Amino acid sequence: MNKVRVLVVDDSALFRKVLSDVINADADLVVAGTARDGRQCIEAIERVKPDIVTLDVEMPVMDGLEAIREIRARWTRLPVVMFSTLTEAGGAATIEALARGASDYVAKPARVANAAQSMERITGELIPKLRALCRLHVPRFTPSPQVMRAARVEARAAPSGGRGAAQGAIDLVAIGSSTGGPNALATVLSAIPRGFAAGIVITQHMPAIFTRLLAQRLAGQTAIAVEEACEGAPVRPGAALIAPGGHHMTVAREGTRRVVRLNVDPEENFCRPSVDVMLRSVAAACGRSTLAVILTGMGHDGMLGARAVRESGGGIFAQDEPTSVVWGMPGSVVAAGLADKVLPVERIAAEIVQRVAGGPRAASPSPVNA
């Protein structure tokens, strides 16, 4: 099999060397070329024809934001992974780059002087994303017996109408997403009408700062209110709450109210926030009145939580493969036979609105219902 060809773009010669060493160490990847600014990047894409690009945000001559705009104008399907700093400015630039068509991002190490530590961190974050975006084999996540047992216990505790209950009003929509999620969320939420009768909670895999900036951007694109969640925030109809980076978000009942609880418990599926954590809590707190929606994302976070939602009588939608940047998370839900409907991203909002308005729900999950 031919190796996946990667173009590395960064104004730091040291960082280009670190990235090149990490990428070339993978048996299926090879650095096809390097560039030190956005203008050289465009020229190199034409010359070396890479399969994927890593692109720094802050560069001279043409920065990453200008470069991604040019790339998308000329190469609509070329995967691009941005590198940005974990700062307010870096977060804002990353959200903008994703909106302009970047496929994913990796947080740039604050220091690259310690090459060994930098290589270890980059290997853990970048390589799986390069492989997933290029449809290379990614090791399958196998949930531990403890995680499976927790999902079953919490599902049994939920107020349940039983598996695949055909009736029941939906008043909470819980959405999970990762790679490609910001644009998928924008597509879905922008089509939710003002006066929507259900509350929405969202877990998007992102670090602190980035989630707040994402919420602010989405709020400007939607008719409903969108905010980053805070401890004790009420879940209310016609509003969406996004889990803050670095915190798991759960939903709990307080009398007749439902409120958000945040914690810093250990990561699940290498994530905090985790979609599984959120979905198990809504299954326990809301049962059959829950609709879970799993959007594009790498990995399998959300599959066990979707099982808990299903066992509590709730409904489940999954994004289809053609419209997903990476069909890991929704694909795992479909493979497990948990999805009521498998839909292109542009149809998901309409199906959510219909379901919340009292539309029909499948009596049992079907493998594909597009």
N, C-alpha and C positions, 0 to 999 in steps of 0.2 A: 504494500500500500504506500502511495506517495505521502510524504509528510505534509502537514498543514504549514503553509508559508506565512510567516508573521512579519509585518513591518513595524519596527519600533521607532517611535517619534518622541524625542525629548531633547531639550536644549542642554542638558547636563551630560557630558561625555561619561562621567562616572555612572550615572543612572542608566544610560544606554548600555554600558558594559554589564552592570548588575542584571538588568532585564534580559540581555542577550544570553548570559550564562544560565539563568533560570530556565528560559525557554528552550535553549539547545540541550538542556539536560533531560528534557522529556522525549521519550522515544518516538512520539508521533508529531512533534513540532520542530520547526527549524526557523531561525531568523533569516528571512530572505533579503533584508536590507534595513538600513537605519536612516533617520533624517533628524535634523536639529531644529527645524521650525515647520510651520504649516505649509509654507510655499514649497519647501523641499519635499514635504510629505506628498503633496499633490503630484509633483514630478515623479517621485518614487513609485507611487501607485501606478502611474502610466507605464513606468519602466519595468518594474519587477512583478506587477500583477499579483499582489498578496491575496491570501484567503481571508485575512483578518488584520486589523491595525490596532496597536496600542498608541494612544494619543494623549500627550500632556496638555493640560489646560493653559498654563502660563508659559508662553514662549515669545521670543522676538519675531519681527517681520510679519508673521501671521500667527495669531494665537490659536488655541484649540477650538474656541467657539467659531471663529471665522473658518477654520479648516473643516469642521464638521458640517457647516452649512454648504461649503463647496463640495465636499465629498458626497453629501446626500443629493445635491443637484446633478451629480454626474454618475454616481454609483449607488443606486438606491438600496441594494441588498448587501453591500459589503459590511460585515460586522465591525464595529468600532468600540473599543473599550477605553474609556477615559481614565486618566490618572489625575487626581486632585487632592488638595490638602484638606484635613479635617478642621476647617476654619469657617467662619461666617462667609467670607468671600469665596472660599473654595466650594462650600456647599451651594451657594447661589449660582456659581458658574456650572457646577455639576447638574443642578436641576435644569438650568437653561440648556446645557448640552444634551441632556436626555430629551428635552422638548424639541430640540432641533434634529433628533434622530439617532443619537448615540445609543448603542445597544446595552451597555452596562458601564460600570465604573469600578475603580479600585482606589482606596485611600492610599495616598503616597506616603511612605515612611517619612517621619519628621527629619530623620538623619540617615544618610546612607554611608557614613564613615565606617560603621561596623558592617562590613560586607556580609558576614555570615548571618547576622540577625536579619538584615534586610532581605537576603535571599530566602531565608526560612519563611518570613512573613509573606513575601510576594508569591512564593511557591504555593502556600496554603490558600491564598485568595485569588491570584490571577490564573494559575494553570487550570483549575476546574472551570473557570468561566470561559477561557479560550476553548477548552475541549467541548463544553456544552454548546457554545455558540456555533462551533463548527461541526456539531453533531457527531463528535467522537464519543466512544464509550466512556461513561462515567460510572464508577462503582455504585451499585445499587444500595440504597440505605435500608438496613434491616433494623426495625425497631426492637428494643430490648424487651424481655418479658415484663419488666417492671413498668415500662411505658404502656404496653398493651393492657396490663392489669389496671393501671390508673384510668385509662380511657373507658374500660368496661365498668369500673366502679362508678365513675362520674356519670356515665350514661344511665346506669340503673337508678341513680339518685334524682334524675331529671323528672319533671312532671310530663309523663309520656302518653302519647296517644297510640304508641306501638309502631313497629316498623312499617314504613310506607303508608302511614295513615292518609286516607284520601281527602279528608276535610280538615278544616282548621285555619283560622286567620293567621296571616304572617304579620307580625309587628316589629320584627328585628331582622335586619339583613347584615350578615357578617361576611366581610370580604377579605380574602388573603391573596397576597401577590408578592412577587420578588423581581427577578430579571425581566425587564420590559414593563413592569408594573406601573410606573408613573404615567406613561402614555395610555396604557389600558384603563387605568383609573380615570384619567381625564375623559376618555371616550365614554365610559359608563356613567360617571357622575354628571357630566355635562348634559346628558339626556334624561336625567331624573327631574321631574317637574317640581316647581314650587308647590307646597302644600302636600308633599308626599307623606303618606300616612304612617310610615314605619321609621324607626330609628336605624342608623347605619353605624357600624363599627368596622374599622379597617386596620389590618396589620400588614404593613409593607416593610420588607427587610431593608432597613436603612439605619445609619448611625444617628446619634444625637446631632442637633442643628439641622441636618438634612430633612428630617421629618417635619420640623416646624416650617421650613421653607417650602417643602412640598405642599403642606396644608394651605399655606398662604397663596401659593400659585393656583391650586385647585379651587380655592374659594373665589378667585377672580374669574373662573371659567364655568361656574355652575350657578344654578338658580337656588340651590339649597345652601345652608351654612356648612362650612367645612373648617374644623379646628383641630389642632393637636390636642390630644386628651390630657387632662390633668387629674390628679387624685380626687375622687368623689364627684367628678363631672356627671350630670344626669344624662342618660340616653333618652333623647326626645325625638318625636316624629319630625321629619323634614330636616334633619341635621346629621352630619357625619363627623365622627371622632376618629382620629388617626393615632395609633399607638406611638408614643415618643420613642425615639431610638435609645437603646440601652435599657429599656424597661419592657417586661411582659405586661400586657393589658388583659384584664379579665372583666367580666360583667357579673354583678351581684344584685340580688333583690334586697331592697330596704322597704319593707311594707309593700305599698303599691308601686313604688318607684324602682327603676333599674339604674344603677350607677356604675361608673368605671372604677376599678381598683388597679393600682400599679404596683409592681414588685420587681425586685432584682434577683429573683431566684435563678439557679443555674440555667445556662442556655439549653434549649432543646433543639435537636437537629442542627446544632452549631449556630443557633440563632437566638437573639434576644432583641426585639420582640419575636415571639414564635406564634405562628398561625395555629398550631395544635393547642397551645395553651389557651388562646382566645376561644377557639371553637369548643373545647371541652367545657369551659366556663359557661358559654351561652347555651350549650346543650343542657347543662345542669340547672341554669337559672330560668331558661325560657322554653326548653323542650320543643314541642311541635309547632310553636309559633315562630321558629327560627328558619330563615333561608340562608344557607351558606353558599358563597360564590367563590370559587377558586380560579384565579386568573393566572396568567403567564408567570413562570418562575422556575428557577433551577432547583433541583432537589425534590424532596418528598414532604416537606413541611405542609401540614394541612390534611394529609391523608388520614391519619389516626383521629384527628379532630372531626373530620367529616364523618368518619365511622360513628363517633359519639353522637353527632347530630342526627345521623340516620337512625341509630338505635333509640333515640329519644323521640322520633317521629317527625323530625324536621325535614326540609327539602334541601336539595343540593344541585347547583348548576356548576358546570366546568367550561372554561374557555376551550375552543377547539384547537387542534394542532396547527392548521395553516395560519391562523392569526396570532399565534403565540410566538414570542421571541425565542423562548425555550419552553418545551412542553413537558417539563419535569413535574411540577406540582399538580397541574390539572391532569396530566397524563396518568399520574399515579392514582388519582381519584377515579378516573375512568377505568383503569386496569383493575382496580379493586371492585368494580361493579357498583359504585356508590352514587354515580351521577344520574339524576333524573333527566337532565338535558345537557347536551354538549353543543355549545353555540359559538358562532363567530363573535368576536368582541363587539361588533357594531350592533348585534341583536340582543345583547345581554340586558341592557337597560329596559328595553320594551318588555322583555319577558319578566324582569323583576317587577315592573310596574303592574303588569297583568296579574302576576301571582299575588302581590300585596293587595290588589283590588278585589281578590277573591276568585281569580281564574282557576282553572282545573290544574290539578297536580297528578302526576303519574302515581298509580297505586303501588308500584315497585320500581326500583331503578332500572333503567335500560342502558346497555353499553354505549349506544350512540343514538341521540335523538336530535338531529340538527335540522 
